[in-house]
Amino acid sequence: MLTTITTVPIRTPQRVAEISWFSDLCGGDTEYLGVLDNARRANFAHSGDIVLNAERLGFSKVLLPSAYTVGQDVLGFAAGIAPQTSTINLLTAIRTGEMHPPMLARAIATLDHILKGRLTINIINSDLPGLREDPGLRYRRCAETIEILRQAWSGDRIRFKGEVYNIDLPADPARPYQQNGGPLLYFGGTSEGAREVCAQYCDTFLMWPETEESMYETMQDMSSRAARYGRKLDFGLRIHVIPRDTEAQAKAYVRKLMSKFDEKRGLEIRSRSEDSRSLGVVRQDKLREDLADEEGYIEPLLWTGIGKVFSGCGGALVGDADQILGKLNRYMDMGFRAFIFSGFPLIEEADEFARLLLHRLPNASLSVLQGRTPASEPVTPLTTAPLR
């Protein structure tokens, strides 16, 4: 672990921790890793129960993921659950390229008004389902989409001519509820192209769990890249968590999670995701293969067995509440300001996290702190602005 920690340059200097949970829109909620759980299907009712439980417990946001698997379309689900919520912010994953950018801007603006500004966007830049795309094309398309969203949410007109899109349209149909630039954009990616897109355009760089040294190096690199564009980023960590009253109980729960694991079946489940071949997933695999001890830990408390079943976030913090709180404080010292947690099963583990840790963390919303979510109804074409 790092011996000396200095906070990297970040957008949010306050020592806060935006605490988010995760809803199962893509078919991964289960009691045993590697076992598809018939009682916890990714239907609207179960996915909605996860969101409403997270809101009841006091989580700031909830991540709604996107993948071409049996489950919920993210925008359709978000629009359906939004009127049932009153405080939680929906961190909604959007895959650029799936929708014409002006219509995407309009759809997000509609959802933003339904939620009255409780919306954050997680930009996804993987291959579109069924395609193997040139990475350069994906990065250009992603950057151009974000620029069009920014113009739609901030100006009177969208005027953009790029390699992928050529658009000249009024911005009124896409005016969001949120102010000062519209919904915050979260983005994750390890490759050179992904890092540049985030450094230039996005607000929070999301990372998957690695060793402290490795994550700190990435944070320093991303801060330097953003500075070249005259910008600062915040940093977020997407990670699983298994807190218990004692470390022995937490490790016993890990053994229970893996008690029905089958290597072949785990690989089949893992391969369903579009990002299963991404550089970030390869990096997670390499850490597990090169550094993990016989129980799967690459650092004290950081267990990597989840990566055997799910691509993407493959690690979990495992320990008693004080141990995990100490680790989260170290992460905040490094510069992390947003955390997206999950556990198996999702509802039961949200309850456990809230019981042991949520009330001990400086939970805040970056959307509110950065002036995006207004305190009162703004003047927009969908509220009180004169129609033209």
C-alpha positions in Angstrom: 0.0 0.0 0.0 1.0 3.6 -0.4 3.2 4.8 2.4 2.6 8.5 1.8 -0.7 9.9 0.5 -1.2 13.3 -1.1 -4.5 14.2 -2.6 -4.3 14.6 -6.3 -5.7 17.8 -7.8 -9.5 17.3 -7.9 -12.6 19.4 -8.7 -14.3 18.9 -5.2 -11.9 19.9 -2.5 -14.4 19.2 0.3 -13.7 15.9 2.1 -17.0 14.2 1.0 -17.9 10.8 -0.2 -20.8 10.5 -2.6 -22.2 7.1 -1.7 -24.1 5.2 -4.4 -25.5 1.7 -4.7 -26.1 -0.5 -7.8 -29.3 -1.9 -9.3 -29.4 -5.1 -11.2 -30.7 -4.2 -14.7 -28.5 -6.7 -16.4 -29.1 -10.0 -14.6 -26.4 -10.4 -12.0 -28.0 -10.3 -8.6 -27.5 -13.6 -6.8 -26.8 -15.3 -3.5 -24.0 -17.5 -4.8 -21.4 -16.3 -7.4 -21.7 -18.2 -10.7 -25.3 -19.2 -10.1 -28.1 -17.4 -12.0 -30.7 -16.7 -9.4 -34.3 -17.4 -10.4 -35.6 -15.5 -7.4 -33.7 -12.3 -8.3 -34.4 -11.8 -11.9 -33.5 -8.4 -13.6 -37.2 -7.5 -14.1 -38.8 -4.1 -13.4 -40.1 -5.2 -10.0 -36.9 -6.5 -8.6 -34.7 -3.8 -10.1 -37.1 -1.2 -8.8 -37.1 -2.7 -5.3 -33.3 -2.3 -5.2 -33.6 1.4 -6.2 -36.3 2.1 -3.7 -34.5 0.3 -0.9 -31.3 2.3 -1.6 -33.3 5.5 -1.4 -35.0 4.4 1.9 -31.5 3.7 3.4 -30.1 7.1 2.4 -27.8 6.4 -0.5 -27.1 9.5 -2.6 -27.2 7.8 -6.0 -27.8 4.5 -7.6 -26.1 3.2 -10.8 -28.3 1.8 -13.5 -26.0 -0.2 -15.8 -26.4 -0.9 -19.5 -25.8 -4.2 -21.4 -27.4 -6.3 -24.1 -28.6 -9.0 -21.7 -32.0 -10.1 -20.5 -33.0 -7.3 -18.2 -34.1 -3.7 -18.4 -33.4 -1.0 -20.9 -31.8 1.7 -18.9 -33.7 4.8 -20.2 -37.0 2.9 -20.1 -36.4 1.7 -16.6 -35.2 5.1 -15.3 -38.3 6.8 -16.7 -40.5 4.1 -15.1 -39.0 4.2 -11.6 -38.4 8.0 -11.5 -41.9 9.0 -10.4 -41.6 6.5 -7.5 -38.5 8.2 -6.1 -38.1 11.5 -4.2 -34.5 11.9 -3.1 -32.1 9.5 -4.8 -30.2 10.5 -7.9 -30.2 8.0 -10.9 -26.7 7.4 -12.3 -27.8 6.2 -15.7 -25.4 4.4 -18.1 -25.6 5.5 -21.7 -23.8 3.8 -24.5 -22.8 6.5 -27.1 -23.7 5.5 -30.6 -27.0 3.8 -29.8 -29.1 6.9 -30.3 -28.8 10.0 -32.6 -27.2 12.6 -30.3 -29.9 15.3 -30.5 -32.5 12.8 -29.6 -30.3 11.4 -26.8 -30.0 14.9 -25.5 -33.8 15.3 -25.6 -34.4 12.0 -23.9 -32.0 12.8 -21.1 -33.6 16.3 -20.7 -37.0 14.7 -20.5 -35.8 12.3 -17.8 -34.0 15.1 -16.0 -37.3 17.0 -15.7 -39.2 14.0 -14.5 -36.5 13.6 -11.7 -36.3 17.3 -11.1 -32.5 17.3 -11.5 -31.7 14.0 -9.8 -29.9 12.6 -12.8 -26.3 11.8 -13.6 -25.0 10.2 -16.8 -22.4 7.4 -16.9 -20.9 7.6 -20.5 -20.1 4.1 -21.9 -17.8 3.7 -24.9 -17.6 0.0 -25.5 -18.5 -1.8 -28.8 -22.2 -1.7 -29.7 -23.9 -5.0 -29.2 -23.1 -7.5 -32.0 -20.3 -5.3 -33.4 -16.5 -5.3 -33.2 -15.7 -1.7 -33.9 -12.5 0.2 -34.6 -11.5 1.9 -31.3 -10.6 5.1 -33.1 -14.2 5.4 -34.4 -15.6 4.7 -31.0 -13.6 7.4 -29.3 -14.4 10.0 -32.1 -18.1 9.1 -31.9 -18.1 9.3 -28.1 -16.3 12.7 -28.0 -18.6 14.1 -30.7 -21.7 12.9 -28.8 -20.5 14.5 -25.6 -19.8 17.8 -27.4 -23.3 17.7 -28.9 -24.9 17.0 -25.5 -22.9 19.9 -24.0 -24.1 22.3 -26.7 -27.7 21.1 -26.4 -27.7 21.6 -22.6 -25.8 24.9 -22.5 -26.5 27.0 -25.6 -29.3 28.2 -27.8 -28.3 26.1 -30.7 -26.4 22.9 -31.6 -23.9 23.7 -34.3 -21.5 20.8 -34.8 -19.6 19.5 -37.8 -17.3 16.5 -37.1 -16.2 13.2 -38.6 -19.2 11.3 -37.5 -22.0 13.9 -37.0 -23.0 17.1 -38.8 -25.8 18.9 -36.9 -27.4 22.3 -36.9 -30.5 22.4 -34.7 -32.2 24.6 -32.0 -31.4 23.5 -28.5 -34.8 24.2 -26.9 -36.1 20.6 -27.2 -33.1 19.3 -25.3 -32.9 21.9 -22.5 -32.4 20.0 -19.2 -33.8 20.7 -15.7 -30.2 20.9 -14.3 -28.3 24.2 -14.6 -24.6 25.1 -15.3 -24.1 22.5 -18.0 -26.8 19.9 -17.3 -26.2 16.4 -15.7 -22.7 15.5 -14.6 -20.9 13.1 -16.9 -19.1 10.1 -15.3 -16.8 8.1 -17.5 -14.5 5.0 -17.1 -11.9 3.6 -19.3 -8.2 2.5 -19.2 -7.1 2.9 -22.8 -5.3 6.0 -24.1 -8.3 7.1 -26.1 -10.7 6.7 -23.2 -8.5 8.7 -20.9 -8.3 11.6 -23.4 -12.1 11.7 -23.9 -12.6 11.8 -20.1 -9.9 14.4 -19.5 -11.3 16.7 -22.1 -15.1 16.4 -21.6 -16.3 14.5 -18.5 -16.6 15.4 -14.8 -15.8 12.2 -12.8 -13.4 9.5 -13.8 -14.6 6.1 -12.7 -12.2 3.4 -11.8 -12.3 -0.3 -10.9 -10.5 -1.6 -7.8 -6.7 -2.1 -8.1 -3.9 -1.8 -5.7 -3.5 1.7 -4.1 -0.3 2.3 -6.0 -1.8 1.4 -9.4 -4.9 3.6 -8.8 -2.9 6.5 -7.5 -0.7 6.4 -10.7 -3.9 6.5 -12.8 -5.3 9.4 -10.8 -2.0 11.4 -11.2 -2.1 10.7 -15.0 -5.7 11.8 -15.4 -5.2 14.9 -13.3 -2.3 15.9 -15.6 -4.3 15.2 -18.7 -7.3 17.3 -17.5 -4.9 20.1 -16.6 -3.7 20.3 -20.2 -7.3 21.2 -21.1 -7.6 23.7 -18.2 -9.9 21.3 -16.3 -10.1 19.3 -13.1 -11.8 16.0 -12.6 -13.3 14.2 -9.6 -12.5 10.5 -9.1 -15.0 7.7 -8.4 -14.5 4.0 -7.5 -16.9 1.3 -8.5 -16.3 -1.6 -6.0 -18.1 -4.4 -4.3 -18.1 -4.5 -0.5 -18.6 -7.2 2.2 -18.7 -5.6 5.6 -19.5 -7.5 8.7 -19.3 -7.1 12.5 -16.0 -9.0 12.5 -13.3 -9.8 9.8 -13.9 -13.5 10.4 -17.6 -13.2 9.6 -16.7 -11.2 6.4 -14.3 -13.8 5.2 -16.7 -16.6 6.0 -19.3 -14.9 3.8 -16.7 -14.8 0.9 -16.4 -18.6 1.3 -20.2 -18.9 1.2 -20.4 -16.8 -2.0 -18.0 -19.0 -3.7 -19.3 -22.3 -2.4 -21.2 -23.2 -5.6 -18.8 -21.6 -8.0 -18.0 -23.6 -11.2 -15.1 -22.3 -13.3 -16.8 -23.1 -16.7 -20.1 -21.6 -15.8 -18.5 -18.5 -14.4 -16.7 -17.9 -17.7 -19.9 -18.3 -19.6 -21.7 -15.7 -17.5 -18.7 -13.4 -17.6 -18.5 -13.5 -21.5 -22.1 -12.2 -21.9 -21.0 -8.6 -21.4 -19.8 -6.3 -24.2 -16.9 -5.1 -22.1 -15.5 -8.6 -21.4 -12.7 -8.1 -23.8 -11.9 -4.5 -22.8 -8.4 -3.3 -21.7 -9.8 -2.5 -18.3 -11.1 -6.1 -17.8 -7.8 -7.5 -19.0 -6.1 -5.3 -16.4 -8.4 -6.6 -13.7 -7.6 -10.1 -14.7 -3.9 -9.5 -14.7 -3.9 -8.1 -11.2 -5.8 -11.1 -10.0 -3.5 -13.6 -11.8 -0.3 -11.9 -10.9 -0.8 -10.6 -7.3 -3.6 -12.6 -5.6 -2.8 -14.9 -2.8 -4.4 -18.4 -2.5 -7.6 -16.8 -1.2 -7.8 -14.2 -3.9 -6.6 -11.1 -2.0 -4.2 -8.6 -3.7 -4.1 -6.3 -0.7 -5.3 -6.6 2.8 -9.1 -6.3 2.6 -9.2 -6.3 -1.3 -10.5 -9.6 -2.6 -10.6 -10.2 -6.4 -12.7 -13.4 -6.8 -15.7 -11.6 -8.2 -13.7 -11.1 -11.4 -14.0 -14.8 -12.1 -17.7 -14.4 -12.7 -18.3 -10.8 -13.7 -16.3 -8.7 -16.2 -15.7 -5.1 -15.1 -15.5 -4.5 -11.4 -13.9 -7.6 -10.1 -12.9 -6.7 -6.5 -14.5 -6.3 -3.1 -13.5 -4.8 0.2 -13.9 -7.5 2.8 -13.6 -6.9 6.6 -15.2 -5.5 9.6 -16.7 -2.0 9.6 -13.7 -0.2 11.1 -11.3 -1.9 8.6 -13.4 -0.9 5.6 -14.0 2.6 6.9 -10.2 3.0 7.3 -9.7 1.9 3.7 -12.3 4.3 2.4 -10.6 7.1 4.3 -7.4 6.2 2.6 -9.2 6.4 -0.7 -10.6 9.8 0.1 -7.1 10.9 1.1 -6.0 9.9 -2.4 -8.7 12.0 -4.0 -11.7 9.8 -4.5 -15.0 11.6 -4.0 -17.5 9.2 -5.4 -18.1 5.5 -4.5 -20.4 3.1 -6.2 -20.9 0.0 -4.0 -22.7 -3.3 -4.4 -22.9 -6.7 -2.8 -24.5 -10.1 -3.3 -27.5 -10.2 -2.9 -28.1 -6.5 -3.6 -31.0 -5.7 -1.3 -29.6 -7.6 1.7 -26.1 -6.2 1.3 -27.4 -2.6 1.0 -29.1 -3.1 4.3 -25.8 -4.5 5.8 -23.7 -1.6 4.4 -26.2 0.9 5.7 -26.3 -0.7 9.2 -22.5 -0.7 9.5 -21.1 2.1 7.4 -23.4 4.5 5.6 -24.0 6.7 8.7 -20.3 7.0 9.3 -19.4 8.5 5.9 -19.6 12.1 4.7 -22.3 11.3 2.2 -23.0 14.1 -0.3 -24.2 14.6 -3.9 -21.6 16.0 -6.3 -24.5 17.1 -8.5 -25.7 19.4 -5.7 -22.2 20.5 -4.6 -21.3 21.5 -8.1 -24.5 23.6 -8.7 -26.1 21.3 -11.2 -29.3 20.3 -9.3 -31.2 23.5 -8.7 -32.8 24.2 -5.3 -36.0 25.5 -7.0 -37.7 25.0 -10.3 -35.6 26.5 -13.1 -36.9 28.4 -16.2 -36.8 26.0 -19.1 -39.0 25.3 -22.2 -40.5 22.4 -20.2 -41.3 24.5 -17.1 -42.1 28.2 -17.3 -40.0 29.6 -20.2 -42.0 31.4 -22.9 -42.7 29.1 -25.8 -41.1 30.1 -29.1 
